[in-house]
Amino acid sequence: MGAAIPLNQSLAVPKDTLVEWALRQDPRVCLAALVAWKTASRWGDVCNLARRHFVLVTDKEVIVDWHNLPKGRSRNPYSKSKLVVIAGPLTAAIAALIRSLGDFQQLSGITASQLDRMWAADPSMSQFSAHSIKRGAVDHLMEAKAGGAPFPAHLISRLAKHANDVDPTVADMTVRYVSNSVACS
């Protein structure tokens, strides 16, 4: 209930800012940040991913299987929205980093709280929190859609894990992630 009330939302981190920061980090932290962005996911969910959660890894596409993670369990374990395809820019770099992991090695051992502390000490990231990644990714997708991107708007809710497979609308939960600057454009 409380999460549905947008009282004190994190600032959305812009893609370029996140990528620039990520590329200066340890490879596993970089991987977690890029996967979190590309899948519009919470840091904690991404950090718990391991090599076995990636069902296909090529330089052109990576498929993430969210089924076996704590937030991935649902009434429908065969839900297609539990599989996410990563494609486009940065996919080859993401694939190379995934291939370097052991089957049960997590993407990053850094918790959301630890990431928040890392960012607080970094002047380029101090205004953001771990939740800023998901918020920035949702903003980025909404801006793209508002600019005429050719994908159905409800896919943003599915990617953000806010909707079921048959809901053809943008979920209320997704709308609360959108910053005022995006909503007003």
DAQUI-V228095 format. One record per residue. PHI is phi in whole degrees, 0 to 359 (none if undefined). PSI is psi in radians with two decimals (* if undefined). OMEGA is omega in whole degrees, -180 to 180 (999 if undefined). Layout:
# DAQUI-V228095
<<PHI	PSI	OMEGA> <PHI	PSI	OMEGA>>
This chain:
# DAQUI-V228095
<<none	-0.85	-178> <295	-0.56	-179> <293	-0.38	-179> <281	-0.16	-179> <259	1.94	-175> <282	1.30	-177> <276	-0.98	-172> <229	1.19	-176> <286	2.59	173> <293	2.66	172> <291	2.54	177> <282	2.22	178> <278	2.27	176> <291	2.62	-178> <305	-0.86	-177> <299	-0.67	179> <295	-0.78	-180> <294	-0.80	-178> <297	-0.77	179> <301	-0.77	178> <295	-0.82	-175> <300	-0.70	-177> <291	-0.22	176> <266	0.00	-174> <259	3.00	171> <309	2.51	-177> <306	-0.65	-179> <288	-0.62	176> <292	-0.71	177> <301	-0.82	180> <301	-0.84	-180> <300	-0.74	-180> <295	-0.76	-179> <292	-0.71	178> <293	-0.70	177> <301	-0.76	179> <295	-0.90	-174> <293	-0.39	-180> <251	0.12	-179> <47	0.94	-174> <242	2.80	174> <289	2.56	179> <304	-0.79	-178> <299	-0.65	178> <292	-0.71	-178> <290	-0.70	-179> <298	-0.48	180> <278	-0.16	176> <292	2.55	175> <230	3.03	-178> <309	-0.67	-178> <294	-0.28	179> <277	-0.05	179> <254	1.88	-173> <277	-0.34	175> <214	2.29	179> <226	1.84	173> <231	3.00	179> <290	-0.29	-179> <259	-0.44	177> <204	2.61	179> <229	2.30	178> <249	2.16	-180> <260	2.31	178> <252	1.92	-178> <271	0.01	-172> <304	-0.71	-171> <264	0.25	177> <264	2.73	-177> <308	-0.77	180> <279	-0.11	-178> <275	-0.26	-179> <287	2.37	179> <211	3.13	178> <295	-0.46	-179> <244	1.64	-177> <292	-0.20	-180> <259	0.24	-179> <303	2.23	-179> <291	-0.35	179> <285	-0.04	176> <273	-0.06	174> <249	2.24	-178> <235	2.32	178> <261	2.24	174> <258	2.21	179> <213	3.00	176> <91	-2.79	-178> <305	2.49	177> <79	-0.08	-177> <297	-0.74	-180> <298	-0.70	178> <294	-0.73	178> <298	-0.81	-179> <300	-0.75	-180> <298	-0.73	180> <292	-0.68	178> <297	-0.74	-180> <298	-0.41	-179> <278	-0.17	-179> <276	2.63	169> <283	2.85	-176> <305	-0.62	-176> <249	0.09	179> <284	2.19	180> <288	2.70	-180> <303	-0.81	180> <210	2.44	177> <273	0.09	-177> <273	2.16	179> <282	2.96	177> <299	-0.69	179> <296	-0.71	178> <294	-0.68	177> <296	-0.75	178> <302	-0.74	179> <293	-0.69	177> <299	-0.77	-178> <290	-0.60	179> <298	-0.54	-180> <274	-0.12	-178> <252	1.96	-177> <305	-0.53	-179> <283	-0.24	-176> <235	-0.01	-170> <298	-0.38	-179> <274	-0.05	-177> <252	2.86	173> <231	3.04	-180> <304	-0.60	-179> <288	-0.25	180> <296	-0.43	-179> <293	-0.92	-180> <299	-0.75	-180> <297	-0.72	178> <295	-0.70	179> <295	-0.75	178> <296	-0.75	176> <303	-0.82	-179> <302	-0.78	179> <293	-0.72	179> <295	-0.69	177> <297	-0.73	179> <297	-0.74	180> <294	-0.75	178> <297	-0.50	179> <275	0.06	175> <101	0.24	179> <302	2.43	-173> <274	0.95	174> <229	2.63	179> <295	2.38	-177> <301	-0.59	-178> <294	-0.29	177> <294	-0.44	177> <297	-0.77	178> <296	-0.70	178> <295	-0.79	180> <299	-0.70	180> <283	0.02	179> <63	0.72	180> <247	0.01	-174> <218	2.80	176> <271	3.13	-174> <293	-0.44	-173> <253	-0.06	-179> <286	2.02	-177> <271	0.26	-178> <242	2.94	172> <279	2.13	-176> <293	2.56	177> <306	-0.69	-179> <299	-0.62	179> <289	-0.72	-178> <300	-0.60	-180> <292	-0.31	177> <282	-0.38	-173> <285	2.26	178> <288	2.78	-180> <300	-0.63	-178> <296	-0.61	178> <285	-0.76	-178> <297	-0.53	-177> <272	-0.18	-177> <275	*	999>>
